[in-house]
Amino acid sequence: MRNQYLIAVCDILGFSTLVEKNSLDDVVSGALGWFRKALHHSLHKRDFPSEVPAKTAFVGNEHVGVAWFSDTVLLYTRRDDDEAVQQLILTIGWLLFETMIGGNTRIRGGISYGEAYIDEANSIFVGKPIVEAYRLEQQQQWSGAALTATGSNRIPEHIRSGQYADWWVVPYDVPLKTGATLRTLAINWTWGFHDPTWRLRWSKSADVPTELDWQTQPDICEKFTNTKRFHDAICRECRVR
């Protein structure tokens, strides 16, 4: 109901193209099916599902609630305390990490904090933090998630340095579609355990976009480059090795 919430709005990138270029069955059972498994695993942090979870499987988490609208996922804290805030941050971090490592469906998110009205039973979600999170999500030029000023301020002050592996946030100059950057907290998905020899690759056959790729799909190439730059700059495990 009416309360203070940390809220994340996440969109699946390239969803329109995905729908246009693939059969409905491939989208629903393939890309979206895998994404729902990853979301369920990120939320509940148990074994990765072998079957596509039903809607009811996303209910019952004591810290984080989930609502789904086509290619948009809304996550929100169920309580206004640090434990719930941390769990929402970890859920977004795990979801980003799993889509980077294990799938071809990637997301972008904005996270904000403030008063909102949430009625799960009647699917009513209204409030300024939802609007702020959506606007920040739309402004970013990468696959990643960033926090608004209100969202950042809700993170405990001693956590904001990015030094703690149990809080997946880090200060970063988040790339925007305007070409500028926004200095704020970003979700540090590189905390997810992975082989240090792993690299974010453009495709199965190329590490980075080709000149033709830049000519034909510059927007996607720029998102990829900005995402890879974040990993290469922030990932401690890969930099150590």
N, C-alpha and C positions, 0 to 999 in steps of 0.2 A: 504494500500500500504506500502511503505517503511517507517518505523517509529520505535519509541521505544515502546515496549509492555511489560506488565506483562503477562506471559503466564503460564497456568496450563495444564499439561497433566495428565489425570486420566484414570486408567484402572479398569474395573470390575473384581474383584478377582474371581478366580475359573470358569472363563467363559467357558473354554474348557470342564471341567467336567460337567458344567451345560448343554452344548449342547449335550454331549455324553450320558447323563443319562436321558434326557427328550425329549419329542416329540418336533418337530419344532414349532407346534402351542403353546405349553406350554411355550416355550422360548420366542417366539415373542410376544404373547398376554399376557403371565403371567409375567415372570421376567422382560423382557425388557419393556413391557408395563407399569408396575408399576414404573420402573426406569425412564422412560421418563416423567411420571407424576411428580415424585419427582424432576427431573431436571428442568422441567418447573416451578414448584412452587418455587424452590430455586432461579431460575434466576429472575423471575418476581415478586416474593413475594406477590402474590395475592392468591385467593382461590385455594385450591388443586383441580386439574382438575378431573372431573368425567369421562371423556373419554380420551383415549390416544391421546396426542397432535400430530398434523401433523408437518412436518418439518418446515413449514412456521410459526408455532406458536413460534418458538425459535428465530425468526428474529424480529428486532425492538427494542430490549433493547438498550437504549442510552449509557449504560456503558460497557456492556459485550457482546462479540460475542461468538458463539458456532459452533463448527464443530464436526461431529460424524463419526468415522470409526470403524464399527463393535463393539468391546468391548472397544474402546478408545474414550474418549471425550476430546476435546481441547477447552479450554476457553481462551479468550484474551481480554484485555482492548481495548475499541474503541478510547480512548483518553489517552494521557500520563499526567494525572493529579491525584491528591490524591483521588478525589471522585470516579473516575473509578477504581482505585486500591483498594479502600475500598470495593466497590461493588463486585469486583471479589473475594476478600477474603471472604466476607459474603456469596457469592454464593457457594463457595466450602465448607464453614462451614455448611451452611444449608443442602447441599447435603449429607455431611458426617453424620450430625445429623439425618436426616430423614432416611437414610439407616441403621443407628444403631438402631433407635427407632422403625421404622415402617415396615421394610422389611427384606428379607433374601439375598438381593443383596448388597454387600459392595464394596467399592472402595479404591484405594490407589492413591495418587497424588504427583507430583513434581511441583514446581512453580519456575520460573526463570524470569529474566528481561534482556532486551537488544534489540538490533536492529534486526528487522525481516521484511520479505516481506510477506504481507498477502493480498490476492486477493480473497475475498469471492465469487464473481460471478463465478470465474473460478476454485475455490477450490485449490488455490495455497497457501501453508503455508511453508515458508522456513526461517530458521534463527537459530543462535547459541542458543538463549534461549529455543527454542523448543527441541533441542538436550539435553541441560543441564537439562531441566525439566524431559524429558523422562528418562535420566540416573539416576537421583535421585529417580524418582518414582520406577524404577526397583530395586534399592538398598535397599529399606526399607522392614522391616519385621513386618508389622502390617497392619491394616486398618486405614489409616490416611493420612495426607498430610504435607509435609515439604517444606521449602523454601531453595533455594540455597543461596550462599553468595550474589550474585547480586540481587536476589529476596528480601532477608532480608534488604539489603541496600536501596532498593526502598521504604520500609516502613518508614514513618516519625520516626525520632530517638526517640522522646518522647513516641511513641506508642509501641516500641519494648519490653517494660517491661512486657506486658501482663496484665496490670491493667485496660484496658478500654474495657467495654462490647460492645462498638460499633465498635471495631476492633478485630476480632476473631483470634488473634495470641498470642502465648505464647512461651517463651524460654523453650526448652526441649531437653533432650538427646534422640534423635530419634533412635530407634533400627534398626540395619542394618542386612542384611542376613549373614554377616561375623561374627556376634556375637559381634561386636563393636557397639558403639553409635556415633552419630554425634550431637554435640551441635549446635543447630540452632533454627530458629523460626518454630513452627509447628502451623497448624490450630487448634484453640481451639473450637472444635465442642460442647464441654460441656456447652457453653454459651446458647445453645438452651434450651428453657424452658421445663422441664420434672419433673415428680413426683419424689421427692427425695427418694422414696422407690424403684424406678426403678433400676434394676441391669442388666448389660450386661451379658447375659446367654449363655452358650455353646449350649444348645438345650432346647426344651420344657420340657424335663425330667431331665436335669442336669445343675447345675450352672457352673460347670467346667468340662474340659475333664477328662475322666476316664483313668486308666492305660492302658487299651486296646486302647483307642483313641490315646494316646501318642505313642503306639507301631505301630499302623497302619497308622496314619497320623500326624506325629510329626510336619511337616511344618505348617499345618493349626492350630494345637494346639498352636504352638509358636506365630503365628500371633494373635490368639485370646487372649492369655495371655498378650502379649505386649499391645494390644488395651485396654484390661480391666485395666491394670496397669496405663495407661495414664488417663483413666476416674477417677479411684479411687484416683489418686494423684492430679489431676487438678481441678475436678469439685467442685466448691465452694459450690453450693447448697447442694449437697449430703454430703460433709464433715461437713457443718454447722449442718445439721440435725443428 
